[in-house]
Amino acid sequence: MELPAELVVLDSARDRSEPVWSSVGPRLDALPEVNAAAAERAIALGCGVLLSGDGADELLGVPRFATAAVAARRGVRAAVRYMADVASSGPGLPGELAGAMAGLLPHGLRARAYWAANWPAWCDPVAPPVLAEPYRSAATAWARQWVDTQVAAHAAAGRSWARADSWDAAFPREAIPPASAVAEASPFLHETFLAAALALPLGDRYHPGLPSTYLRCKAQVVRLLPAAALPVLPRHKQYFKTALAQASTSGCRAPRCVEAGLLDGQALAVESDTAVLLVVAALERWLAGADEKAAVFNG
């Protein structure tokens, strides 16, 4: 059955709206004001639910360290092409070779080596200096405990490096409340689809016959689309760096967070990390909404 579709394009610089406030906590989606504008446009068009593609890349994209998995499912030539595709990203070829050899290690050592190779910056995490004390120390302690828990879980499950990377891509997932009055859903995260995706052999997530590295590594996502769409699909990942950088500027000014003692004003004044500033902007927006709702904080 073919469903009719109308393409509606929003401009991230022009189409913006304030998302509804939620007592759950700050919204940590990258562009909440654009997402709110999309939700309001959906309401105006009479939509009953707004569907997202959240989880598609994470659940269906080929992970790192998958050379052996690709070889087992697609053959040696496919594995060679896969290695060429990932050579310039992340741990690259040395990581692929290490991942193949890591299967000989005991589960605990394998998991620790995987974490060191794949997440070197998270081997000893330290909260950013914009967090004021005592929150910075508490956040650092929590992050280190979280890393220990993740590594222990990979060891307990006996995951290969590829399986561990595929798991880390999908979990944990942030619960983000709806941006407006229209209901929101993510079909890729539905429990039935989730179970099917996790059961898919990792090597099947790659296909050597597609026309670009990006598409070859997203083969199962491409497979969900009509064959006629292949010529017009983007050949490279779109990062939306300009839109994110522009959105992060509001995080440079967070008077409520500073006044509440959550953030260090001097550190914030010199902070330039886009990811940090986006989270700061989300915190400030949430506190502003709490003020408007006259929310009461306990504890």
C-alpha positions as CSV (number, residue, x, y, z in Angstrom):
1,M,0.0,0.0,0.0
2,E,1.3,3.4,-1.0
3,L,0.8,6.3,1.4
4,P,0.4,9.8,0.1
5,A,3.1,12.2,1.3
6,E,3.6,16.0,1.3
7,L,7.1,17.4,1.8
8,V,7.2,20.3,4.3
9,V,10.6,21.9,4.8
10,L,11.4,24.0,7.9
11,D,14.2,26.5,8.1
12,S,16.1,26.1,11.3
13,A,16.9,29.8,11.4
14,R,13.4,31.0,10.8
15,D,11.0,28.3,12.0
16,R,11.4,28.2,15.8
17,S,9.0,27.9,18.7
18,E,9.3,27.4,22.4
19,P,8.8,23.7,23.5
20,V,6.3,23.0,26.2
21,W,7.8,22.8,29.7
22,S,8.0,19.4,31.4
23,S,8.6,18.6,35.0
24,V,10.6,15.6,33.9
25,G,13.6,17.8,33.3
26,P,15.5,19.7,30.6
27,R,15.0,18.7,27.0
28,L,18.3,17.3,25.7
29,D,17.4,17.2,22.0
30,A,19.8,19.1,19.9
31,L,17.4,21.7,18.4
32,P,14.4,21.8,20.7
33,E,13.0,25.1,19.3
34,V,13.1,23.7,15.8
35,N,11.5,20.4,17.0
36,A,8.8,22.4,18.7
37,A,8.2,24.3,15.4
38,A,7.9,21.0,13.6
39,A,5.4,19.8,16.2
40,E,3.3,22.9,15.8
41,R,3.3,22.6,12.0
42,A,2.1,19.0,12.4
43,I,-0.8,20.2,14.6
44,A,-1.7,22.8,12.0
45,L,-1.7,20.2,9.3
46,G,-4.1,18.0,11.3
47,C,-1.6,15.3,12.3
48,G,-2.5,13.1,15.2
49,V,1.0,11.8,15.8
50,L,4.5,13.0,14.9
51,L,6.9,10.2,14.0
52,S,10.6,10.4,14.2
53,G,13.5,8.4,12.9
54,D,15.2,8.2,16.3
55,G,17.1,4.9,16.7
56,A,17.4,4.1,13.0
57,D,21.1,4.7,12.7
58,E,21.9,3.5,16.1
59,L,20.1,0.2,15.7
60,L,20.7,-0.5,12.0
61,G,24.1,1.1,11.3
62,V,27.1,-1.1,11.1
63,P,29.3,-0.7,14.3
64,R,33.0,-0.3,14.6
65,F,35.2,-3.4,14.9
66,A,32.9,-5.4,12.6
67,T,35.5,-6.7,10.1
68,A,35.0,-10.3,11.2
69,A,31.2,-10.0,11.3
70,V,31.1,-8.5,7.8
71,A,33.4,-11.2,6.5
72,A,31.3,-14.0,8.0
73,R,28.1,-12.6,6.4
74,R,29.3,-10.8,3.2
75,G,32.6,-12.4,2.4
76,V,36.2,-11.3,2.4
77,R,35.9,-8.7,-0.3
78,A,33.1,-7.0,1.6
79,A,35.2,-7.1,4.7
80,V,38.1,-5.4,2.9
81,R,35.8,-2.7,1.6
82,Y,34.4,-2.2,5.1
83,M,37.9,-1.8,6.5
84,A,38.6,0.8,3.9
85,D,35.4,2.6,4.7
86,V,36.2,2.9,8.5
87,A,40.0,3.4,8.1
88,S,39.7,7.2,8.7
89,S,37.2,7.2,11.5
90,G,37.5,6.4,15.2
91,P,40.1,3.8,16.0
92,G,40.5,3.0,12.3
93,L,42.4,0.0,11.0
94,P,44.5,-0.5,14.2
95,G,41.2,-0.6,16.1
96,E,39.7,-3.2,13.6
97,L,42.8,-5.4,14.0
98,A,42.7,-5.1,17.8
99,G,39.0,-5.8,17.8
100,A,39.6,-9.0,15.9
101,M,42.3,-10.1,18.3
102,A,40.4,-9.1,21.4
103,G,38.2,-12.2,21.1
104,L,41.1,-14.2,22.6
105,L,41.1,-12.1,25.8
106,P,39.1,-12.9,29.0
107,H,35.8,-11.1,29.1
108,G,36.8,-8.6,31.7
109,L,40.0,-7.6,30.0
110,R,38.3,-7.6,26.6
111,A,35.7,-5.1,27.9
112,R,38.3,-2.8,29.5
113,A,40.4,-2.8,26.3
114,Y,37.3,-2.1,24.2
115,W,36.4,0.9,26.3
116,A,40.0,2.3,26.1
117,A,40.1,1.9,22.3
118,N,36.6,3.2,21.6
119,W,36.0,5.8,24.3
120,P,39.4,7.1,25.4
121,A,38.0,10.4,26.6
122,W,35.7,8.4,28.9
123,C,38.3,6.2,30.5
124,D,38.6,8.8,33.3
125,P,35.7,11.3,32.8
126,V,35.8,14.7,34.4
127,A,32.8,17.0,34.5
128,P,33.3,20.3,32.6
129,P,34.5,23.3,34.6
130,V,31.2,25.2,33.9
131,L,29.6,23.0,36.6
132,A,30.0,24.7,40.0
133,E,31.0,22.8,43.1
134,P,29.8,20.6,44.7
135,Y,28.0,19.6,41.5
136,R,31.2,19.2,39.5
137,S,32.7,16.7,41.9
138,A,29.4,14.8,42.2
139,A,29.0,14.6,38.4
140,T,32.5,13.4,38.0
141,A,32.0,10.7,40.6
142,W,28.7,9.7,39.0
143,A,30.3,9.6,35.5
144,R,33.2,7.3,36.7
145,Q,30.7,5.0,38.4
146,W,28.6,4.9,35.2
147,V,31.7,4.0,33.1
148,D,32.5,1.1,35.5
149,T,28.9,-0.1,35.2
150,Q,29.0,0.0,31.4
151,V,32.3,-1.9,31.2
152,A,31.1,-4.5,33.8
153,A,27.9,-5.0,31.8
154,H,29.9,-5.7,28.5
155,A,32.1,-8.1,30.4
156,A,29.2,-9.9,32.0
157,A,27.5,-10.3,28.6
158,G,30.7,-11.5,27.0
159,R,30.3,-9.0,24.1
160,S,32.7,-8.7,21.3
161,W,34.1,-5.3,20.6
162,A,31.6,-5.0,17.7
163,R,28.7,-6.1,19.7
164,A,29.6,-3.8,22.5
165,D,29.9,-0.8,20.1
166,S,26.5,-1.6,18.6
167,W,25.0,-1.7,22.1
168,D,26.6,1.6,23.2
169,A,25.2,3.2,20.0
170,A,21.7,2.3,21.0
171,F,21.7,2.4,24.8
172,P,21.1,4.2,27.1
173,R,18.5,6.4,25.4
174,E,17.4,9.7,26.7
175,A,13.6,10.1,27.4
176,I,12.6,13.4,25.7
177,P,9.0,14.6,26.3
178,P,6.9,15.8,23.5
179,A,7.7,19.3,22.2
180,S,4.1,20.4,21.8
181,A,0.5,19.1,22.2
182,V,0.8,16.5,19.4
183,A,1.8,13.0,20.4
184,E,5.2,11.8,19.4
185,A,6.5,8.3,18.7
186,S,9.6,6.6,17.4
187,P,8.8,3.4,15.4
188,F,12.4,2.3,15.4
189,L,12.3,2.2,19.2
190,H,9.1,0.1,19.4
191,E,9.7,-3.0,21.4
192,T,8.9,-5.3,18.5
193,F,11.2,-3.5,16.0
194,L,13.9,-3.2,18.7
195,A,13.9,-6.9,19.3
196,A,14.2,-7.6,15.6
197,A,17.0,-5.1,15.1
198,L,19.0,-6.5,18.0
199,A,18.7,-10.0,16.6
200,L,20.0,-9.0,13.2
201,P,23.6,-10.2,12.5
202,L,26.0,-7.3,12.7
203,G,27.5,-8.2,9.3
204,D,24.1,-7.7,7.7
205,R,24.1,-4.1,8.6
206,Y,26.8,-3.4,5.9
207,H,26.5,-3.8,2.1
208,P,29.5,-3.3,-0.1
209,G,27.4,-2.6,-3.2
210,L,26.0,0.8,-2.2
211,P,27.5,3.9,-3.7
212,S,29.2,5.7,-0.7
213,T,30.8,4.9,2.6
214,Y,27.9,6.5,4.5
215,L,25.2,4.4,2.7
216,R,27.3,1.2,2.8
217,C,27.4,1.5,6.6
218,K,23.7,2.3,6.8
219,A,22.6,-0.6,4.5
220,Q,19.7,-1.7,6.5
221,V,18.3,1.8,6.7
222,V,18.6,2.1,2.9
223,R,16.9,-1.2,2.6
224,L,13.8,0.1,4.2
225,L,13.4,2.8,1.5
226,P,12.1,2.2,-2.1
227,A,14.8,1.4,-4.6
228,A,13.9,4.4,-6.6
229,A,15.0,6.6,-3.7
230,L,18.6,5.5,-3.8
231,P,19.9,8.0,-6.5
232,V,18.7,11.0,-4.4
233,L,19.8,9.8,-0.9
234,P,22.6,11.9,0.7
235,R,26.0,10.3,0.2
236,H,27.5,11.8,3.4
237,K,26.3,12.2,6.9
238,Q,24.8,15.6,7.6
239,Y,26.0,17.1,10.9
240,F,24.1,20.4,10.9
241,K,27.1,22.0,12.5
242,T,26.1,25.6,11.7
243,A,22.6,25.2,13.2
244,L,23.9,23.5,16.3
245,A,26.6,26.2,16.7
246,Q,24.0,28.9,16.4
247,A,21.7,27.2,18.9
248,S,24.6,26.8,21.4
249,T,25.1,30.6,21.6
250,S,22.1,30.9,24.0
251,G,24.1,28.7,26.4
252,C,26.7,31.4,26.8
253,R,24.2,33.3,28.9
254,A,22.7,31.4,31.7
255,P,21.9,33.8,34.5
256,R,19.4,31.6,36.3
257,C,21.9,28.7,36.4
258,V,24.6,30.9,37.7
259,E,22.4,32.6,40.3
260,A,21.2,29.2,41.4
261,G,24.8,28.1,42.0
262,L,24.6,25.3,39.4
263,L,27.2,26.9,37.0
264,D,30.4,28.8,37.4
265,G,29.9,32.1,35.7
266,Q,33.6,32.7,35.0
267,A,34.1,29.3,33.5
268,L,30.9,29.7,31.4
269,A,32.2,33.0,30.0
270,V,35.1,31.2,28.3
271,E,33.4,27.9,27.4
272,S,33.4,27.2,23.7
273,D,32.4,23.5,23.5
274,T,29.1,23.3,21.5
275,A,27.9,20.2,23.2
276,V,28.4,21.7,26.7
277,L,26.7,25.0,25.7
278,L,23.7,23.2,24.3
279,V,23.2,21.4,27.6
280,V,23.6,24.7,29.4
281,A,21.0,26.3,27.1
282,A,18.6,23.4,27.9
283,L,19.2,23.9,31.7
284,E,18.6,27.6,31.5
285,R,15.4,27.1,29.4
286,W,14.1,24.6,31.9
287,L,14.7,26.9,34.8
288,A,13.0,29.7,33.0
289,G,10.0,27.4,32.4
290,A,10.0,26.4,36.0
291,D,9.8,30.1,37.0
292,E,6.8,30.6,34.7
293,K,5.1,27.6,36.1
294,A,5.9,28.6,39.7
295,A,7.4,25.1,40.2
296,V,8.4,24.1,43.7
297,F,11.6,22.1,44.1
298,N,11.8,19.6,46.9
299,G,15.1,18.4,48.4
